Amino acid sequence: MAKAIKKEESTIPVTLDEKDVAILRLLQRNARITVKEISDKVNLSTTPVYERIKWMEETGVIRQYATLVDPAKLNKRLMVIVYVSLMQHNKTAGSRFVKTIREMGEVLECYSISGQFDFMLKIVVEDMDAYYNFHVNRLSEMENIGNVQSVFVMGAVKETHVII
């Protein structure tokens, strides 16, 4: 596991050479690929590949390794993008909202945004009844909620986690 990176350090860009980029591309497509397989594909021996991967983990270029799950296979067929405005815009109110959202399993992603709304949530649930329950009994019941707008996803045109 990569060591913890201080917040100030996490936003400092790092310079990657073409070998680093090639390694990242391979890992983004298959996080289970072995160092040996990577070394064969990028024409480096295993030790430099291992050291480059370790460096990218330590600098925060690689944040984590994950398993991507098909929500439909788990009967989570409804995706909703939810825009939320808070009534109060102070540090305490915002922190309480964020803390509560982080604990909600239905919320896969939450972004602080500019414009008419303060936050954008990506929600995945079983069906419309499950979303109604989430919206009415959990989200709308949260303290400091102003306006909520739900947009129902009809289909995915592009979904990726690949950055480079």
ABEGO torsion letter per residue (X at the ends): XBBBBBAAAAABBBBBBAAAAAAAAAAAABAABBAAAAAAAAGBBAAAAAAAAAAAAAAGABABBBBBBBAAAAGBABBBBBBBBBABBBAAAAAAAAAAAAABAABABBBBBBEABABBBBBBBABAAAAAAAAAAAAAABBGBBBBBBBBBABBABBBABAX
